[in-house]
Amino acid sequence: MASSATPHQLPAEAEAAIPLISLTPLLSPSTATALPASQSLVSALRSSGFLYLTDSPIPTSLLNRVFSNSASFFSRPQSQKDSLAWTTARSNRGYVCLGREKVSQGATKEEVAADRVGGGEDLKETFEIGREGDEYENLWPDKIDGEGVEFTVTMKEFFDCCRELHRVVMRAIALGMGLEESFFDGYVRKGDNTLRLLHYPPVAKDAFKAGRERAGAHTDYGSVTFLFQDSAGGLQVERPGDDKGVFVDVTPVEGAIVLNSGDLLARWSNDIIRSTLHRVVEPPRKERGHDAGKDGFYPARYSVAYFGNPDFDQWIEALPGTFGGEKGPKKYKGVNSLEYLVDRLSATY
């Protein structure tokens, strides 16, 4: 199910905005080896907020199992999915049906409701998974049948792999910002992160005529996000610079993870690092030489997002060296990680 595009090959437009960075030097125990790539990573997050990570240590076989189990879960009867329904922003676990969430830059339910009226519901359903051992339990389908058991085992394994990758990337960000490599270690020790499985059902081409989107323009809320996508296409990111409202395609690249920075990392860095708008729209009409919508419908799109957050008990405020003098004052008040995440999530449901 993962992307089948040509390995590490990008269209010129996307390459100009979204660079490719190898994880290999970042996984090295040598700081001297990791430093140049760490600086490149932070440079990309400062300029566009998005990049591709190549040479992932996550086994391809595991990623294929994740996509296969995700597709199987979303094909279950609606009653089975609804039995594992999402309940609250604090727990943030379980199944979210079509139309329940509207991703948006709105800060309140009223603002998000206005976006629902203007842009329509998001055309997606999701399944949310949090850290094991938290006071809120994950809503696993392991009691339903054998496939549910396999799903649970696979997602637990994948969550742990992504949790370790989050630690590696936060260490790289620390190095790239001129901090001690271990600076963020204490902020991500528990792994209060979220694994989100996404399914965008087949949709008629006509649905996009009025500017409808599969997922509205939004920023992510945490520190960094890892996105694994299939080959369907449709993800776009706002072009950096002065071209506000101009979006470029984030073309699926085989073997690459899309990494983007979120709101809390932007707040930490006093906006030195960008939290960039992105959305999911009509797929490109021509994909690998054929019309993706030739039968009047675009096929389903599957993706997997891992939202890396500061642990929920951490206080986030501008880091030393990101404000004062020519850099200007602090742009944001300090905020608790959990309170910020719950506030943003609550507005969208």
C-alpha positions in Angstrom: 0.0 0.0 0.0 3.0 2.4 0.5 4.0 4.7 -2.3 5.2 3.1 -5.6 6.6 6.3 -7.1 10.2 6.2 -8.4 12.5 6.1 -5.4 13.9 9.4 -4.3 12.7 11.2 -7.4 10.8 14.5 -7.2 9.3 17.0 -9.7 11.4 20.1 -9.9 8.6 22.3 -8.3 8.3 20.0 -5.2 12.1 19.6 -5.0 12.6 23.3 -4.8 10.2 23.6 -1.8 10.6 20.2 -0.1 14.2 18.8 0.2 15.3 15.2 0.6 17.4 14.4 3.7 18.8 11.0 4.5 18.3 9.5 8.0 21.5 7.5 7.8 23.8 10.2 9.3 21.2 11.1 11.9 21.2 7.6 13.2 25.0 7.7 13.7 26.3 7.7 17.3 28.9 10.3 16.1 27.8 13.9 16.6 30.3 15.0 14.0 28.6 12.7 11.5 25.1 13.8 12.4 25.7 17.6 12.6 25.7 18.5 8.9 22.5 16.6 8.2 20.9 18.0 11.4 21.7 21.5 10.2 20.1 20.7 6.8 17.1 19.4 8.6 16.6 22.5 10.7 17.2 24.7 7.6 14.4 22.9 5.8 12.1 23.3 8.8 12.9 27.0 8.9 12.3 27.6 5.2 9.3 25.4 4.4 8.4 23.3 7.5 8.4 20.2 5.3 11.0 17.7 4.0 11.3 14.1 3.0 13.3 11.7 5.1 14.9 8.9 3.2 16.7 5.7 4.3 14.2 5.0 7.1 15.2 2.3 9.7 11.5 1.2 9.8 11.3 -2.2 8.0 9.4 -2.1 4.7 7.7 -5.3 5.7 6.3 -3.6 8.9 5.1 -0.6 6.9 3.3 -2.9 4.4 1.6 -4.7 7.3 0.5 -1.3 8.7 -1.1 -0.2 5.5 -2.7 -3.7 4.9 -4.2 -3.8 8.4 -5.4 -0.2 8.1 -7.2 -1.0 4.9 -8.8 -4.1 6.4 -9.9 -2.2 9.5 -11.7 0.5 7.5 -13.4 -2.1 5.4 -15.1 -3.5 8.5 -18.9 -3.2 8.9 -19.7 0.3 10.2 -21.2 -1.2 13.4 -17.8 -2.8 14.3 -16.0 0.5 13.7 -18.5 2.5 15.7 -18.1 0.1 18.7 -14.6 1.6 19.0 -15.6 5.2 18.6 -13.5 8.2 19.7 -15.0 9.9 22.7 -12.9 12.9 24.0 -10.0 15.1 23.0 -8.1 14.2 26.1 -8.3 10.4 25.4 -7.9 11.0 21.7 -8.3 7.3 20.9 -10.5 5.2 18.7 -12.5 5.4 15.5 -13.6 8.8 14.0 -16.3 8.4 11.4 -16.8 10.5 8.2 -17.7 14.0 8.9 -17.0 14.0 12.6 -13.7 16.0 12.5 -13.0 19.1 10.4 -9.4 20.0 10.4 -9.1 23.8 10.3 -7.1 26.7 11.6 -10.2 27.8 13.5 -9.4 28.2 17.2 -13.0 27.7 18.5 -15.9 25.4 17.7 -17.7 28.4 16.2 -14.8 29.2 13.8 -14.5 25.5 12.8 -18.3 25.3 12.3 -18.0 28.2 9.9 -15.4 26.3 7.9 -17.7 23.3 7.8 -20.4 25.5 6.2 -18.0 27.1 3.8 -15.8 24.2 2.8 -17.9 21.1 3.6 -17.0 18.2 5.8 -13.6 16.5 5.5 -13.8 13.4 3.3 -12.0 11.0 5.6 -12.3 8.6 8.5 -9.5 7.9 11.0 -8.4 5.6 13.8 -6.4 7.2 16.7 -3.9 5.3 18.8 -2.0 6.7 21.8 0.7 5.6 24.2 0.2 2.3 26.0 0.2 2.7 29.7 -1.5 6.1 29.8 -4.5 6.6 32.0 -6.7 6.2 28.9 -6.6 2.8 27.2 -6.4 2.3 23.4 -9.6 1.0 21.8 -8.2 -2.1 20.1 -10.2 -4.4 17.9 -8.5 -7.5 19.3 -11.7 -8.7 20.9 -13.5 -8.8 17.6 -11.6 -11.4 15.7 -8.2 -12.7 14.6 -7.7 -9.8 12.2 -8.2 -7.5 15.1 -5.5 -9.3 17.1 -3.1 -8.9 14.1 -4.0 -5.2 13.8 -3.2 -4.6 17.5 0.1 -6.4 17.4 1.2 -4.5 14.2 0.2 -1.1 15.4 1.9 -1.5 18.8 5.1 -2.4 17.1 4.8 0.4 14.6 4.0 3.0 17.3 7.2 2.0 19.2 9.3 2.3 16.0 8.0 5.8 15.3 8.5 6.7 19.0 12.2 5.9 18.6 12.4 7.8 15.3 10.8 10.8 17.0 13.5 10.8 19.6 16.2 10.6 16.9 14.7 13.5 15.0 14.3 15.7 18.1 18.0 15.1 18.8 18.8 16.2 15.3 16.7 19.3 15.7 18.6 20.1 18.9 21.9 19.8 17.2 20.7 21.8 14.2 19.6 24.6 16.5 22.9 24.7 18.3 21.7 23.1 21.5 23.0 20.0 23.3 22.0 16.9 21.4 20.1 15.6 24.4 18.3 18.8 25.0 14.8 17.5 24.1 15.3 14.0 25.6 13.5 14.9 28.8 10.6 16.4 26.9 9.9 13.2 24.9 10.7 10.5 27.5 7.1 9.2 27.9 6.2 9.2 24.3 2.8 11.0 24.6 2.3 10.7 20.8 -0.5 9.8 18.5 -0.6 7.3 15.7 -3.4 8.1 13.2 -4.6 5.8 10.4 -6.4 7.7 7.7 -8.8 6.5 4.9 -10.1 8.9 2.3 -12.9 6.9 0.5 -13.3 7.0 -3.3 -14.8 10.3 -4.3 -16.4 11.6 -7.5 -14.4 14.1 -9.5 -17.4 16.4 -9.4 -17.1 16.7 -5.7 -14.1 19.0 -6.1 -15.7 21.5 -8.5 -16.8 23.8 -5.7 -13.4 23.8 -4.1 -14.1 20.8 -1.8 -11.1 19.2 -0.1 -10.5 15.8 1.4 -9.0 17.5 4.4 -9.0 21.3 4.9 -5.9 23.5 5.2 -4.4 23.3 8.7 -1.2 23.1 10.6 -0.3 20.2 12.9 -0.4 20.8 16.7 2.6 19.0 18.2 6.3 19.1 17.6 6.8 17.0 14.4 4.7 14.7 12.3 5.8 11.7 10.3 3.6 11.0 7.3 3.6 7.7 5.4 1.4 7.9 2.3 0.3 5.7 -0.6 0.6 6.6 -4.2 -2.8 8.2 -4.6 -1.6 11.8 -4.2 -3.4 14.9 -3.2 -1.4 16.2 -0.3 -0.3 19.8 -0.7 1.8 22.2 1.3 1.7 26.0 1.2 4.7 27.3 -0.7 7.2 29.1 1.5 7.9 32.8 1.1 5.5 35.5 0.1 3.2 33.3 -2.0 0.5 33.0 0.7 -2.3 30.7 -0.4 -0.1 29.0 -3.1 0.2 25.3 -2.6 2.5 22.7 -4.1 2.1 18.9 -4.3 3.9 16.7 -1.9 4.4 13.9 -4.4 4.6 10.4 -2.9 8.2 9.2 -2.9 8.8 5.5 -2.4 10.7 4.7 0.8 10.5 8.3 2.0 8.7 9.7 5.1 7.3 13.2 4.9 8.3 15.2 8.0 6.8 18.4 9.0 7.0 20.7 12.0 4.0 21.5 14.2 2.7 24.4 16.3 4.5 23.5 19.5 7.9 23.3 17.8 7.2 26.7 16.2 6.3 28.1 19.6 9.4 26.5 21.1 11.6 28.1 18.4 9.7 31.5 18.6 8.7 30.9 14.9 12.3 30.3 13.7 10.9 27.0 12.7 7.7 27.1 10.6 4.4 25.3 11.2 3.2 25.2 7.7 -0.4 25.0 6.3 -1.1 21.8 4.3 -4.2 20.1 3.0 -5.5 17.1 1.0 -7.2 18.0 -2.3 -8.2 16.5 -5.6 -5.4 14.2 -6.7 -3.3 15.1 -9.8 -5.3 14.2 -12.9 -2.3 12.5 -14.5 -0.5 10.1 -12.3 2.1 7.8 -13.8 0.7 8.3 -17.3 -3.0 7.7 -16.8 -6.0 9.7 -15.8 -6.5 8.9 -12.1 -10.2 9.8 -12.3 -11.1 8.2 -15.6 -14.1 6.4 -14.3 -15.6 9.5 -12.7 -14.2 8.6 -9.3 -10.9 9.0 -7.7 -9.7 5.9 -5.8 -9.4 5.6 -2.1 -6.4 7.2 -0.4 -4.6 5.7 2.6 -2.1 7.4 4.8 -0.6 7.0 8.2 0.5 10.0 10.4 2.5 9.8 13.6 2.2 13.0 15.6 5.2 13.5 17.9 4.5 15.7 20.8 6.2 17.0 23.9 5.1 14.9 26.8 1.8 16.0 28.2 3.3 17.3 31.5 5.8 19.6 29.8 5.8 23.4 29.7 6.6 24.9 26.2 8.0 28.4 25.9 10.5 30.1 23.6 14.0 28.6 23.9 17.0 30.6 25.0 18.6 32.2 22.0 15.4 32.5 20.0 14.4 35.9 21.3 15.9 39.2 22.5 17.8 41.9 20.7 17.5 41.8 16.9 15.5 38.6 17.2 12.7 40.5 18.9 10.5 39.5 21.9 8.8 36.2 22.7 5.9 35.8 20.3 3.9 33.4 22.5 3.1 32.9 26.1 4.2 29.6 27.7 1.7 26.7 27.4 1.3 23.2 28.7 1.6 20.6 26.0 -1.5 18.7 26.9 -3.7 21.8 27.3 -2.7 23.1 23.9 -3.3 19.8 22.1 -6.6 19.3 23.8 -7.8 22.9 23.0 -6.9 22.5 19.3 -8.5 19.0 19.0 -11.6 20.0 20.9 -12.4 22.7 18.4 -12.4 20.3 15.4 -14.9 17.8 16.7 
